[in-house]
Amino acid sequence: MTVLIGIDVGGTNLRLGVVDYDETTPNIPPRLIEEKRFQTDFSNMCKIHTPEQAWRAILNATAAAIDSMHVKYPNISAVGIGFPGFIDPHTQKISQSPNLPGLVDVDLSADLSQLIELPVMTENDALAAAYGEYVTRASQINHLIYLGLGTGVGGGLILNGQPFQGQHGVAMEVGHMSVHPNGRLCGCGNYGCMEQYASASGVAISYLEATGQQYNSHEIARLAHQGDTHAISAYSLAGKALAQALAQVLKVIDVTNVVIGGGMSAAWSLIEPAFAQQLNEDLIPALRGNVNLSISSMGDQAGIIGAAMLVQKKFII
């Protein structure tokens, strides 16, 4: 039995889980033994500190979280991390993280491994979640697209059971597909990116622009359920932007199974009407009715299990 740690790094918190996997029975999905959430606010760290200070704080906080689990599970053999950013598939370095500004060409795998004295592998957080969704249903499907709606919008692609990174580690960065030319400025440096409308932060911006009032996406969802027309419009705009981007991806990749996850997926009932209408309009006729879309039932566990299984895959533990 192999015991691993999987970590899903977010802008405001870090989710860590201990995962066991029996390599002698590959048809049985991995099991999450224990999960913990740590409040970290890495996004704010990167805004108020120099890149060097922020990076050191991120490393120390992550190492402390791992150490707290390693004491309880001394047989942990490796750590897999899903990180929000562009991960170079050759060097493992984080070349850029639009939602964690200032982090450029940092090496989380090497730097953290030195601190905790365990093998570490870093992968894009959405690709890790995509792999987590895949390994729990690998007997049923070969291909899968994952869209994670959180602070930003990430995407992951599994083709023939293999995670697809792209040559430069930026495959499936669907959140940075432009849906509104000359629209809102994105953290990636471009304008009108889908995640500026379809993410939790995008919904908050839409509501702020319409009302002048600052609320988070959860509060806006509550207002929408109470009939607030501006809140309903903010979520409708999110659904439309998400569908516009997904339709373009499907025309290129032609994958049947699409999984929507991330914290914002809890508000899918508010997103879905505009999403369904826009997707049907934007898809070519051959694809209409041939998309199997589901909302993830795994929550945070997809990224945790996916990261753990990716490090197992890399090191063949």
C-alpha positions in Angstrom: 0.0 0.0 0.0 1.4 3.4 -1.1 0.7 6.4 1.1 0.9 9.9 -0.5 0.0 13.5 0.3 -2.0 15.4 -2.2 -2.3 19.2 -1.9 -4.6 21.6 -3.6 -3.3 25.2 -3.4 -5.7 28.0 -3.6 -5.4 31.8 -3.4 -6.8 31.9 0.2 -6.3 28.4 1.6 -4.4 25.1 1.2 -6.2 21.8 1.2 -4.1 18.8 2.1 -5.1 15.1 2.1 -3.4 11.8 2.8 -4.2 9.3 0.1 -3.5 5.5 0.0 -3.4 3.5 -3.2 -2.9 -0.3 -3.7 -0.8 -0.7 -6.8 -1.6 -4.4 -6.9 -5.3 -3.6 -7.5 -5.2 -0.7 -10.1 -8.9 -1.1 -10.8 -9.8 0.1 -7.3 -9.7 3.9 -7.0 -7.3 5.6 -4.5 -8.7 6.4 -1.1 -8.6 9.7 0.8 -7.8 8.8 4.4 -7.8 12.2 6.0 -8.2 15.8 4.8 -7.3 19.1 6.4 -7.8 22.7 5.3 -5.3 25.5 6.2 -6.1 29.2 5.9 -3.1 30.7 4.1 -4.2 33.7 2.0 -1.3 33.3 -0.5 -2.9 35.8 -2.8 -2.7 38.6 -0.3 0.9 37.6 0.7 1.9 38.1 -2.9 0.3 41.5 -3.1 1.8 43.0 0.1 5.2 41.4 0.2 8.2 41.2 -2.2 8.2 38.1 -4.4 11.1 36.7 -2.4 9.3 37.2 1.0 6.0 35.8 -0.4 7.7 32.8 -1.8 9.5 32.0 1.5 6.2 32.4 3.3 4.4 30.0 0.9 7.1 27.4 1.2 7.1 27.6 5.0 3.4 27.4 5.3 3.2 24.4 2.9 6.0 22.6 4.7 4.4 23.1 8.1 1.1 21.7 6.8 2.9 18.7 5.4 4.9 18.1 8.6 1.7 18.1 10.6 0.5 15.2 8.6 3.9 13.4 8.3 4.1 13.1 12.0 0.8 11.2 12.0 1.5 9.2 8.9 5.3 8.5 8.9 5.1 6.1 5.9 4.2 8.9 3.5 6.4 8.4 0.4 5.9 11.5 -1.7 3.9 14.8 -2.1 1.9 15.9 -5.2 0.8 19.5 -5.4 -1.8 21.2 -7.6 -0.8 24.8 -8.0 -2.7 27.7 -9.7 -0.3 28.7 -12.4 1.6 27.7 -15.6 3.9 24.8 -14.8 6.7 24.1 -17.2 6.4 20.3 -18.0 10.2 20.0 -18.4 11.6 21.9 -15.4 8.6 21.7 -13.0 9.0 25.4 -12.4 6.0 27.7 -12.0 6.6 30.1 -14.9 3.8 32.4 -13.8 0.7 32.5 -11.6 -1.8 35.2 -12.6 -3.7 35.0 -9.4 -0.5 34.9 -7.2 1.3 37.9 -8.7 5.1 38.1 -8.6 5.8 34.4 -8.7 7.9 33.9 -11.8 10.1 30.8 -12.5 10.0 29.6 -8.9 10.7 25.9 -8.3 8.2 24.6 -5.7 9.1 20.9 -6.3 12.8 21.4 -5.6 12.5 24.1 -2.9 9.8 22.2 -0.9 11.5 18.8 -1.3 14.6 20.3 0.3 12.6 21.4 3.3 10.5 18.3 3.9 13.0 15.7 2.6 10.4 13.9 0.4 9.9 13.7 -3.4 7.6 16.5 -4.6 5.9 17.0 -7.9 4.0 20.2 -8.9 1.2 20.3 -11.5 -1.4 22.8 -12.5 -4.3 22.7 -10.0 -7.0 22.2 -12.6 -5.1 19.4 -14.4 -4.6 17.7 -11.0 -8.4 18.0 -10.4 -9.1 16.6 -13.9 -6.9 13.6 -13.1 -8.6 13.2 -9.8 -12.0 13.1 -11.5 -10.6 10.6 -14.1 -8.9 8.1 -11.7 -12.2 7.7 -9.8 -14.0 6.7 -12.9 -11.2 5.4 -15.1 -13.1 2.2 -15.9 -15.9 4.2 -17.5 -14.1 6.9 -19.7 -10.9 7.6 -21.5 -11.2 11.3 -22.2 -12.3 14.1 -19.9 -12.4 17.9 -19.7 -12.5 19.6 -16.3 -13.4 23.2 -15.6 -12.7 24.5 -12.1 -14.7 27.6 -11.1 -13.0 29.3 -8.2 -11.1 32.5 -7.6 -10.2 32.1 -11.3 -11.2 29.5 -13.9 -8.9 26.6 -14.6 -9.1 23.8 -17.1 -7.7 20.3 -17.3 -7.7 17.7 -20.1 -7.3 13.9 -19.9 -6.7 12.2 -23.3 -6.5 8.4 -23.5 -6.1 8.3 -19.7 -3.1 10.7 -19.8 -3.0 14.2 -18.4 -2.3 16.7 -21.2 0.0 19.6 -20.2 0.9 21.0 -23.6 4.5 21.7 -24.6 4.9 24.7 -22.4 2.5 23.7 -19.5 -0.3 26.1 -20.5 -2.7 23.7 -22.2 -6.4 24.2 -21.3 -5.9 27.6 -19.8 -9.5 28.2 -20.7 -9.9 31.0 -18.1 -7.7 33.1 -20.2 -9.7 32.7 -23.5 -11.0 36.1 -24.5 -14.8 36.3 -24.6 -15.1 40.1 -24.4 -12.5 41.9 -26.6 -11.4 45.1 -24.9 -13.2 43.8 -21.7 -11.9 43.7 -18.2 -8.1 43.6 -17.5 -7.0 40.1 -16.4 -4.1 39.1 -14.2 -2.5 37.5 -17.2 -2.1 40.9 -18.8 -4.8 40.5 -21.5 -8.4 41.9 -21.6 -11.8 40.2 -21.6 -10.6 36.8 -20.3 -13.4 34.4 -19.5 -12.4 34.1 -15.8 -13.0 37.8 -15.4 -16.7 37.0 -15.8 -17.2 33.3 -14.9 -15.1 33.1 -11.7 -16.1 34.0 -8.1 -14.1 37.2 -8.4 -15.7 37.9 -11.8 -19.2 37.6 -10.4 -18.2 40.0 -7.6 -16.9 42.5 -10.2 -20.1 42.2 -12.2 -22.2 43.0 -9.2 -20.0 45.8 -8.1 -20.2 47.4 -11.6 -23.9 47.2 -11.6 -24.6 48.3 -8.0 -21.5 49.9 -6.6 -21.7 47.4 -3.7 -18.9 45.0 -2.9 -20.0 41.4 -2.0 -18.4 38.0 -2.5 -19.9 35.4 -4.8 -21.6 33.5 -1.9 -23.4 36.6 -0.8 -24.3 37.4 -4.4 -25.7 33.9 -4.8 -27.9 34.4 -1.7 -29.1 37.7 -3.1 -29.9 36.1 -6.5 -32.0 33.4 -4.8 -33.9 36.2 -3.1 -34.7 37.7 -6.5 -32.0 40.5 -6.7 -32.0 41.1 -10.5 -28.4 42.4 -10.5 -27.2 39.3 -8.7 -29.1 37.1 -11.2 -27.5 39.0 -14.1 -24.0 38.6 -12.6 -24.5 34.8 -12.6 -26.1 34.8 -16.0 -23.1 36.7 -17.4 -20.8 34.0 -15.8 -22.8 31.2 -17.4 -22.7 32.9 -20.8 -18.9 33.5 -20.7 -18.2 30.0 -19.5 -20.3 28.5 -22.4 -18.6 30.8 -25.0 -15.2 29.5 -24.0 -16.2 25.8 -23.6 -17.9 25.8 -27.0 -14.6 26.9 -28.7 -12.7 24.2 -26.7 -15.1 21.5 -27.8 -14.8 22.4 -31.4 -11.1 21.8 -31.2 -10.9 18.8 -28.9 -14.3 17.0 -29.3 -14.5 15.4 -25.9 -17.8 14.1 -24.7 -17.3 14.2 -20.9 -17.1 17.6 -19.3 -17.0 18.0 -15.5 -17.6 21.3 -13.7 -16.0 21.7 -10.3 -14.6 24.3 -7.9 -16.4 26.3 -5.3 -18.5 28.3 -7.7 -20.1 25.1 -9.0 -22.3 25.2 -5.9 -24.2 28.0 -7.6 -24.7 26.0 -10.8 -28.5 26.5 -10.7 -27.9 30.2 -11.1 -25.3 29.7 -13.9 -26.9 26.9 -15.9 -29.8 28.6 -17.7 -27.6 31.2 -19.5 -24.9 28.6 -19.9 -27.1 26.0 -21.6 -28.6 28.5 -24.0 -25.3 30.0 -25.0 -23.6 26.6 -25.4 -26.3 25.4 -27.6 -26.1 28.5 -29.8 -22.3 28.4 -30.0 -21.7 24.7 -30.7 -21.7 23.4 -34.2 -24.7 21.1 -35.0 -22.6 17.9 -34.9 -21.7 18.5 -31.2 -25.2 19.6 -30.0 -26.6 16.9 -27.8 -23.2 15.1 -27.7 -21.8 16.7 -24.6 -22.1 14.9 -21.3 -21.8 17.6 -18.7 -21.8 16.9 -15.0 -21.2 18.8 -11.8 -18.4 17.3 -9.7 -19.4 15.4 -6.6 -15.8 15.3 -5.3 -15.4 18.9 -4.1 -11.9 19.6 -2.9 -11.0 15.9 -3.1 -10.6 15.9 -6.9 -7.5 18.1 -6.7 -6.1 16.4 -3.7 -6.5 12.8 -5.1 -5.4 13.9 -8.5 -2.2 15.6 -7.2 -1.4 12.5 -5.2 -1.9 10.1 -8.1 0.1 12.3 -10.4 3.1 12.1 -8.1 2.6 8.3 -7.9 2.5 8.2 -11.7 5.7 10.3 -12.0 7.9 8.5 -9.6 6.1 5.1 -10.0 6.0 4.6 -6.3 
